[in-house]
């Protein structure tokens, strides 16, 4: 039982659960805003255009109400139209939100790639300068009978390893930043 509680605690403490809870709360509030927009703005304007008092009251009566109090049977297509408008507004809003998020993510990815290329170029220039210094040292070592080529090869290998390590760290940092929501603008 303790293991199950620990697993549940770890699950709850993950950022995804909190993000989901926030999304549900914001979604509920957004739903109220959209419903108000449809009921209080769009429906009256639509009613004005079609000449009806309220679009929600539109219906197709199948059986009229009887004098003895039996209820009428009707298809309430006005309510259906209102719900369709709610859905369309929410769908369009989500579409544009996702489109905006994807564009922002692509721009961040391009910036990451550009930064990586700039860092790579600087490291390459530094490596070239280091190799030139090593070559001067190797020439002096060759004059004295010492072989400096091994140290030059070791220097190249360590520079490439260092370059890859730096790029990996940058990539990991930016990936973590984006995953935690920092990439959203």
PLY file of the C-alpha trace (Angstrom):
ply
format ascii 1.0
element vertex 185
property float x
property float y
property float z
element edge 184
property int vertex1
property int vertex2
end_header
0.00 0.00 0.00
2.90 2.36 0.81
4.41 1.71 -2.62
1.10 2.59 -4.26
0.90 5.83 -2.26
4.49 6.74 -3.22
3.72 6.13 -6.89
0.55 8.22 -6.63
2.47 11.04 -4.90
5.12 10.95 -7.65
2.38 11.03 -10.28
0.63 13.99 -8.66
3.89 15.91 -8.26
4.68 15.65 -11.95
4.21 18.88 -13.85
1.80 17.29 -16.32
-0.92 16.75 -13.71
-0.72 20.35 -12.54
-0.71 21.58 -16.14
-3.79 19.44 -16.79
-5.60 20.85 -13.74
-4.81 24.41 -14.84
-5.99 23.61 -18.38
-9.31 22.21 -17.08
-9.92 25.31 -14.94
-9.04 27.69 -17.76
-11.10 25.58 -20.19
-14.15 25.82 -17.95
-13.75 29.59 -17.69
-13.22 29.85 -21.44
-16.38 27.79 -22.01
-18.36 30.28 -19.91
-16.95 33.19 -21.92
-17.85 31.51 -25.21
-21.36 30.63 -23.98
-21.87 34.24 -22.92
-20.58 35.47 -26.28
-23.05 33.23 -28.11
-26.04 33.86 -25.80
-25.53 37.56 -25.16
-24.00 38.84 -28.42
-24.32 36.47 -31.37
-27.80 35.07 -30.63
-29.51 38.49 -30.34
-27.79 39.68 -33.53
-28.84 36.50 -35.34
-32.39 36.89 -34.04
-32.42 40.43 -35.41
-31.39 39.17 -38.85
-33.89 36.29 -39.05
-36.70 38.27 -37.41
-37.26 35.91 -34.51
-37.32 36.97 -30.88
-34.61 34.52 -29.82
-32.78 31.87 -31.86
-32.97 29.47 -28.90
-36.78 29.53 -29.14
-36.78 28.26 -32.74
-38.51 24.89 -32.93
-40.43 22.60 -35.22
-43.67 21.55 -33.53
-44.59 17.95 -34.29
-47.62 17.70 -31.96
-49.21 20.84 -30.54
-50.04 21.08 -26.86
-53.50 19.74 -26.09
-56.14 21.65 -24.20
-56.15 18.99 -21.47
-52.56 19.91 -20.53
-50.65 17.30 -22.51
-47.31 18.76 -23.53
-46.24 19.60 -27.01
-43.71 17.53 -28.89
-41.19 19.67 -30.76
-37.69 19.57 -32.22
-35.76 22.41 -30.54
-33.36 23.22 -33.37
-32.69 26.73 -32.00
-30.86 25.26 -29.00
-28.97 22.97 -31.36
-27.88 25.95 -33.50
-26.69 27.78 -30.36
-24.62 24.75 -29.31
-23.16 24.46 -32.82
-22.10 28.13 -32.62
-20.50 27.46 -29.20
-18.58 24.54 -30.68
-17.42 26.46 -33.74
-16.13 29.39 -31.69
-14.24 27.06 -29.34
-12.84 25.03 -32.27
-11.64 28.16 -34.09
-10.07 29.52 -30.89
-8.23 26.27 -30.21
-7.11 26.09 -33.85
-5.52 29.54 -33.65
-3.99 28.85 -30.22
-2.33 25.67 -31.53
-1.24 27.45 -34.71
0.34 30.21 -32.61
2.06 27.66 -30.33
3.45 25.70 -33.30
4.77 28.89 -34.93
6.45 29.94 -31.68
7.98 26.48 -31.28
9.33 26.55 -34.86
10.83 30.00 -34.27
12.51 28.81 -31.08
13.83 25.73 -32.88
15.29 27.96 -35.64
16.94 30.14 -33.00
18.39 27.05 -31.32
19.79 25.81 -34.65
21.19 29.26 -35.48
22.80 29.55 -32.03
24.22 26.05 -32.38
25.75 26.92 -35.76
27.27 30.12 -34.33
28.73 28.23 -31.37
30.03 25.53 -33.71
31.70 28.18 -35.89
33.32 29.82 -32.84
34.53 26.47 -31.54
35.86 25.58 -34.98
37.73 28.88 -35.17
39.11 28.30 -31.68
40.11 24.75 -32.62
41.87 26.07 -35.74
43.73 28.64 -33.65
44.67 25.95 -31.11
45.88 23.66 -33.90
48.00 26.47 -35.36
49.56 26.99 -31.92
50.11 23.23 -31.60
51.62 23.08 -35.08
54.12 25.77 -34.06
54.90 23.73 -30.97
55.16 20.54 -33.04
57.60 22.23 -35.42
59.75 23.28 -32.50
59.50 19.77 -31.05
60.45 18.24 -34.42
63.55 20.43 -34.54
64.49 19.16 -31.11
63.67 15.56 -32.15
60.41 15.30 -30.17
57.22 14.07 -31.93
54.37 16.58 -31.32
51.83 14.92 -33.61
50.30 12.78 -30.88
49.54 15.82 -28.74
47.99 17.53 -31.81
45.68 14.55 -32.45
44.75 14.42 -28.77
44.01 18.14 -28.87
41.72 17.71 -31.90
39.86 14.81 -30.26
39.32 16.73 -27.01
38.16 19.87 -28.92
35.58 17.83 -30.88
34.41 16.09 -27.70
34.14 19.43 -25.91
32.20 20.92 -28.84
29.73 18.03 -28.88
29.35 18.24 -25.10
28.60 21.97 -25.19
26.07 21.58 -28.01
24.37 18.71 -26.16
24.14 20.79 -22.99
22.63 23.72 -24.91
20.16 21.45 -26.65
19.14 19.82 -23.33
18.74 23.18 -21.59
16.56 24.58 -24.38
14.52 21.37 -24.59
13.85 21.49 -20.84
12.95 25.16 -21.11
10.43 24.44 -23.87
8.95 21.41 -22.08
8.39 23.47 -18.92
6.40 26.01 -20.92
9.13 28.63 -21.26
8.91 28.45 -25.05
5.36 29.75 -25.06
5.23 33.41 -25.86
0 1
1 2
2 3
3 4
4 5
5 6
6 7
7 8
8 9
9 10
10 11
11 12
12 13
13 14
14 15
15 16
16 17
17 18
18 19
19 20
20 21
21 22
22 23
23 24
24 25
25 26
26 27
27 28
28 29
29 30
30 31
31 32
32 33
33 34
34 35
35 36
36 37
37 38
38 39
39 40
40 41
41 42
42 43
43 44
44 45
45 46
46 47
47 48
48 49
49 50
50 51
51 52
52 53
53 54
54 55
55 56
56 57
57 58
58 59
59 60
60 61
61 62
62 63
63 64
64 65
65 66
66 67
67 68
68 69
69 70
70 71
71 72
72 73
73 74
74 75
75 76
76 77
77 78
78 79
79 80
80 81
81 82
82 83
83 84
84 85
85 86
86 87
87 88
88 89
89 90
90 91
91 92
92 93
93 94
94 95
95 96
96 97
97 98
98 99
99 100
100 101
101 102
102 103
103 104
104 105
105 106
106 107
107 108
108 109
109 110
110 111
111 112
112 113
113 114
114 115
115 116
116 117
117 118
118 119
119 120
120 121
121 122
122 123
123 124
124 125
125 126
126 127
127 128
128 129
129 130
130 131
131 132
132 133
133 134
134 135
135 136
136 137
137 138
138 139
139 140
140 141
141 142
142 143
143 144
144 145
145 146
146 147
147 148
148 149
149 150
150 151
151 152
152 153
153 154
154 155
155 156
156 157
157 158
158 159
159 160
160 161
161 162
162 163
163 164
164 165
165 166
166 167
167 168
168 169
169 170
170 171
171 172
172 173
173 174
174 175
175 176
176 177
177 178
178 179
179 180
180 181
181 182
182 183
183 184
